[in-house]
């Protein structure tokens, strides 16, 4: 027979047919040879100790998949790993051959095999296998799972979808929230049991920054789902389960940012719109009911999240666009933290808070960027750099830049001809300003005034 480092399936088939034609007992001899070789290999090999078997077993335990399917997954892995074997299997396929292989290799009955290749099985939902359009060859191992099995650096499937967040965070006092909310969130994260927290509301309102600061406040590690690696729904679900399991074992917190697609019933990108709405809701409900560990989910939209999903969260906070008063507070706090407040006057800080609609996240990003730029170039004025970077940030995030604050008026109110007492009006404005400055409530409201009359009357 032919010899070589790789025996092509066509050569093997031709040599086998030639040998059997030449020798009447050729088939029996080949069968006996293969059987003896199989016995020899099996005598030195125990499947359950194999590295691949243990990796699959560990993954299935985390994802809640039956271990009965491990052997068949190994069969699919071998098909993808060895092209000659896959070619031989492909040429032998008919409507019953894979079922027979599943029965002989993995001990699966027909009903178990049919259930395994069904579109709603966990093997498909978590991206272990994917469905094909071939009736006789309905499934294959997914590239992501195959790569996991062949990568010795990956011990647990789905960990590559998570990033450990080590960046410096702002003190929790940098955010304008009631002490009651902060205290309850801290208690949930410090408790030994699982918890599910939802932050929702306007983009750029500081949800992500607050989540990072909150986890830092309770001195836990933070893991974040990498949406660039976990692109489709199967990978995101795997990341959720693996991440929350990790958070329980390591006493950390999992952050799922930009979770609109997986939460909202309106669908979205990356294949989420292809899934039926009831299936998405059912899966999310089951996950939230059964999950362990600690999870913070962030989404911009909440109107289309099903009520049954919303009521499963232990605590939720809605984030609103920062008002000028809040922005002024954020500017002062962040400039203090970055130790650059002395580079701007109070009037300049007030003007920035009035002009730009950025929340705490945007302000933090801009101040850090300006600080780095000015450290490398002594010619750049800090205020000029702040404005330049903030203009670009606001344009990028499609924000609206407000008109700058007007300078103090040159008019003397005592000589203006009006039908009201301007001194009383001035007193009213001062009282409102004092309430605005002293109030702990961020939704005090506005003071609206109407001045009307002919042009040029002041």
C-alpha positions, 0 to 999 in steps of 0.5 A: 500500500501507499505510504506517506505522512498523509494518506489521501482518501482516494488513494486509500479507497483505490489501494483497498479495492486493488488489494481485495481484488488481488486477494480473496480474503483481503477484506477479512485481513484488512478488517482484522488488521484494523481491529487489532490496531484499534484494540492496541490504541484503545488499550493505551487510551481512556476517552474520559481522560482526554484533554478535548473531552475534559474541555467539552465536559467543562463547557457543557457543565457551565452551559447546562448541556447534557454530557451525552452529546460529548462523543458526537461533538468529538466526532464532528471535531474530527471531521473538521480536523481531518479532511480525508476523514470528512471526505470519506464520511461525506461520500458515504452519507445518506439519510440514516448514516449520521443517525447510525454513527450517532448511535454507535459513537455516542450511544444516542437514540433517534429521538436524542439525535433529532433533539440534538440537531433541532434549532432550539437545542442549547448546542445551537443556541450557545454556538457549539454547533450550527445547522446546515441546509443539507438533509443528510448532513444537518450540523457541523461544529462551529468555527468558534468552538473548534478554535476553542478546542484547538487553542491550548491557552483557552481553558473555558469556552466563552472566556475570550468574550470577556475583558477584565476592566482595570482602568481608573474610575471616578469616586462614587461621589462624583455622580449626582445620585440620591444616597438611598440609591447608591446605598441600596446598589452597594448593598446588593453588590456586597451581598453573597447572593446573586443580583441583577441590576439594570441601568437604562436611559439616554446615551452619554448620561454616564451609565457605564462610568457609574457602573465602573465606579460602583463596582470599584466602590465595593472593591470587586473585580469587573469583567465586561462582555466584549461586543466586538468578539461576541458578535452574534446572539449565540456568542452573547448568550455564552458570554452571559452564562460564562461571565455570571458563573465566573462572577460567582466563583471569583466574587466579581461583577459582570457588566453587559453594556449596549445590551439593547439587542438582546433585551429589546423585543424590537430586534436589532443587528447581528442576527437578533432580528431573525429570532422570534420575539417569544423565544428571545423573551423566554430565554432571557427570563430563564437566564435571569431566573437561573443565573448565579453571580452579579450582573449589571446590564446597560441599555439605552432603550427600555420601552420595548423590553417585555414586562416579564423581563423587567420585573426580574431585575433586583434594582433599576435606575433611569439615567437622564441627560445631564442638566446644566447644574449637573454638568457644572458639578461634573466639570468641577469634580472631574477637573479636581480629580484630574488636578487641572482645575487651577487651569480654568476660571470659574466663569470658564467652567460655567461656560463649558457646562452651559455650552456642551451637553456632555455627561460625566463620561464625555466630560471625563474623556475630554478632560483626560485627552486635553490633559495629555495633549497639553502635557506634550505641547507647552504652546497649547492653551488648556481652555482652547484644547478643551473646547477643540476636543469637546467640539469634536466629541459633541459633533461625533455624538450628534449633540447640540452645542448651546450658544455661549452665555451672554456677558453682563448687561450694561443697562441700569434697570432703574431707568428702563421704561417697563410695566413691572418693578424690575427690582422685584424681578431681580429679587425673584431671580436671586431667590431662584438662583439660591434655591438652584445652588443650594437644592439637593434636587436636580429637577428643581425646574426652570424659571421662564420669563417673557420680555416683549415690546418694540425693537430697540427698547432694551 
